[in-house]
Amino acid sequence: MRIAVIAPDGLFRDGLIAMLTAERFVVVAAGCDYHACFQGAIERGVDAFLIDAKTLTADEVAYIEGARLYGGFCLFAISDGDSPPDGFDGSIDRSASRESLIALFRGLNIEPPIVRSQRRGRRAITHGFPLSEREYELASLIAKGYQNGQIAETMDLKEQSVKNLVSLVIRKLGCQNRVQVALRFLDTSK
């Protein structure tokens, strides 16, 4: 599941991100700027937003409700025990346990979205793999024996971005390492 986290307090936001990623959720956007975070998250196919409602203004609530018209995502507020603002699917108390937060998202049972290429406006061809077009390209380079530096150069990415993508692909494919990714690709190419 792809989640975006919007919270003005950086330390609080980082803690939420750490909890979610430890449970293998993908945090596609995070920040305190509602406009930038929404735009980036929607472009990456977000499934749910987790928003700290403590400092929400009426304008921000209106913006969030408007943005929701363009995406089929869920909205959850982090509150101090208050009911969620209008337009939100639910809320979780700021003092709730980690388990409650994880259960909130696990209970959604959201299917992986259909992957579409943002660059070409067509369906990404991923041959049945649960990967985005970019992730599929990276996995095929792994299968060809490319190392991170070579992948970074080929895909025009920074090496740290490649490392992050490699980890994501390994997780998404249910593999333990790069060799298993390569073997999985070689099995399907026959």
C-alpha positions as CSV (number, residue, x, y, z in Angstrom):
1,M,0.0,0.0,0.0
2,R,1.2,3.5,-0.9
3,I,0.8,6.1,1.9
4,A,1.5,9.8,2.1
5,V,2.2,11.4,5.5
6,I,1.5,15.1,6.0
7,A,2.5,16.6,9.4
8,P,4.1,19.9,10.3
9,D,6.2,18.5,13.1
10,G,9.2,16.8,11.4
11,L,10.1,14.5,14.3
12,F,6.5,13.3,14.6
13,R,6.4,12.8,10.8
14,D,9.7,10.9,10.8
15,G,8.4,8.6,13.5
16,L,5.2,7.9,11.5
17,I,7.3,7.1,8.4
18,A,9.6,4.8,10.4
19,M,6.6,2.9,11.8
20,L,4.9,2.5,8.4
21,T,8.0,1.5,6.5
22,A,9.0,-1.0,9.2
23,E,5.7,-2.8,8.3
24,R,6.5,-2.7,4.6
25,F,4.2,0.1,3.6
26,V,5.6,2.4,0.9
27,V,5.6,6.0,1.9
28,V,5.4,7.8,-1.5
29,A,5.4,11.4,-0.1
30,A,5.9,13.1,3.2
31,G,6.1,16.7,4.3
32,C,4.4,19.7,5.8
33,D,3.4,21.5,2.5
34,Y,-0.1,20.1,1.7
35,H,0.0,21.3,-2.0
36,A,3.4,19.8,-2.8
37,C,2.8,16.6,-0.9
38,F,-0.6,16.0,-2.5
39,Q,0.7,16.6,-6.0
40,G,3.7,14.3,-5.5
41,A,1.6,11.6,-3.9
42,I,-1.1,11.6,-6.5
43,E,1.5,11.3,-9.3
44,R,2.9,8.2,-7.5
45,G,-0.5,6.5,-7.1
46,V,-1.1,7.0,-3.4
47,D,-3.7,4.8,-1.7
48,A,-4.1,6.7,1.5
49,F,-3.1,9.9,3.2
50,L,-2.3,10.2,6.9
51,I,-2.7,13.9,7.9
52,D,-2.0,15.6,11.2
53,A,-5.2,17.5,11.7
54,K,-4.0,19.6,14.6
55,T,-3.1,22.6,12.6
56,L,-5.4,22.2,9.6
57,T,-7.0,25.4,8.4
58,A,-10.3,25.7,6.7
59,D,-8.5,26.5,3.4
60,E,-6.4,23.3,3.7
61,V,-9.5,21.2,4.4
62,A,-11.1,22.7,1.3
63,Y,-8.0,22.0,-0.7
64,I,-7.8,18.4,0.5
65,E,-11.5,17.8,-0.3
66,G,-10.9,19.2,-3.8
67,A,-7.8,17.1,-4.4
68,R,-9.8,14.0,-3.4
69,L,-12.0,14.5,-6.4
70,Y,-9.0,13.6,-8.6
71,G,-7.9,10.5,-6.8
72,G,-9.4,7.4,-5.4
73,F,-7.5,7.5,-2.1
74,C,-8.5,7.3,1.6
75,L,-8.0,10.2,4.0
76,F,-7.2,9.7,7.7
77,A,-6.7,12.4,10.3
78,I,-4.4,12.2,13.3
79,S,-6.3,14.0,16.0
80,D,-6.4,14.7,19.7
81,G,-9.5,12.5,20.1
82,D,-11.7,14.8,18.0
83,S,-13.9,13.5,15.2
84,P,-12.2,13.8,11.8
85,P,-12.8,16.9,9.6
86,D,-15.5,16.6,6.9
87,G,-14.4,14.6,3.9
88,F,-12.1,12.3,5.9
89,D,-12.7,8.6,6.1
90,G,-11.6,8.3,9.7
91,S,-9.2,9.4,12.3
92,I,-6.7,7.9,14.8
93,D,-5.9,9.4,18.1
94,R,-2.4,11.0,18.5
95,S,-1.8,8.8,21.5
96,A,-2.9,5.5,19.8
97,S,-0.5,2.6,19.7
98,R,1.7,1.6,16.8
99,E,-0.4,-1.5,16.4
100,S,-3.6,0.6,16.1
101,L,-2.0,2.7,13.3
102,I,-0.8,-0.4,11.4
103,A,-4.3,-2.1,11.9
104,L,-5.9,1.0,10.4
105,F,-4.1,0.6,7.1
106,R,-4.1,-3.2,7.1
107,G,-7.9,-3.2,7.4
108,L,-8.3,-1.3,4.2
109,N,-7.3,-4.3,2.0
110,I,-6.4,-2.1,-0.9
111,E,-5.5,-3.9,-4.1
112,P,-2.3,-2.8,-5.8
113,P,-3.2,-0.1,-8.4
114,I,-2.9,-0.6,-12.1
115,V,0.5,0.7,-13.0
116,R,0.5,3.4,-15.7
117,S,3.5,5.1,-17.1
118,Q,3.5,8.8,-16.1
119,R,6.0,9.6,-18.9
120,R,4.2,8.1,-21.9
121,G,0.5,8.0,-20.8
122,R,0.2,4.3,-21.5
123,R,0.1,1.1,-19.5
124,A,3.5,0.0,-18.3
125,I,4.5,-3.4,-19.6
126,T,5.7,-5.3,-16.6
127,H,4.9,-8.8,-17.7
128,G,2.8,-9.7,-14.7
129,F,5.3,-8.5,-12.1
130,P,3.9,-6.2,-9.4
131,L,6.3,-3.5,-10.3
132,S,6.1,0.0,-11.8
133,E,7.7,0.6,-15.2
134,R,10.8,2.0,-13.6
135,E,11.1,-0.8,-11.1
136,Y,10.7,-3.4,-13.9
137,E,13.4,-1.7,-15.9
138,L,15.7,-1.8,-12.8
139,A,14.9,-5.5,-12.2
140,S,15.7,-6.4,-15.8
141,L,19.1,-4.7,-15.4
142,I,19.7,-6.7,-12.3
143,A,18.9,-9.8,-14.2
144,K,21.5,-8.8,-16.8
145,G,24.1,-8.6,-14.1
146,Y,24.4,-4.8,-13.8
147,Q,25.8,-3.4,-10.6
148,N,24.4,-0.3,-8.8
149,G,26.8,2.1,-10.5
150,Q,26.0,0.7,-13.9
151,I,22.3,0.9,-13.2
152,A,22.6,4.5,-12.0
153,E,24.4,5.5,-15.2
154,T,21.9,3.6,-17.4
155,M,18.8,4.9,-15.7
156,D,20.2,8.4,-15.0
157,L,19.7,8.1,-11.3
158,K,21.9,8.7,-8.2
159,E,23.5,5.6,-6.8
160,Q,21.6,6.0,-3.5
161,S,18.3,6.1,-5.4
162,V,19.3,2.8,-7.1
163,K,20.1,1.2,-3.8
164,N,16.6,2.3,-2.5
165,L,14.9,1.0,-5.6
166,V,16.8,-2.3,-5.5
167,S,15.5,-2.8,-1.9
168,L,12.0,-2.0,-3.0
169,V,12.1,-4.4,-5.9
170,I,13.5,-7.2,-3.7
171,R,10.6,-6.7,-1.3
172,K,7.9,-6.4,-3.9
173,L,9.0,-9.6,-5.6
174,G,9.3,-11.4,-2.3
175,C,12.9,-12.2,-2.9
176,Q,15.8,-12.2,-0.4
177,N,18.5,-10.8,-2.6
178,R,19.5,-9.6,-6.1
179,V,20.3,-13.2,-7.3
180,Q,16.7,-14.3,-6.6
181,V,15.4,-11.3,-8.5
182,A,17.6,-12.2,-11.5
183,L,16.5,-15.9,-11.3
184,R,12.9,-14.9,-11.2
185,F,13.3,-12.8,-14.3
186,L,15.2,-15.4,-16.1
187,D,12.5,-18.0,-15.4
188,T,9.8,-15.9,-17.0
189,S,11.9,-14.9,-20.0
190,K,12.1,-18.5,-21.3
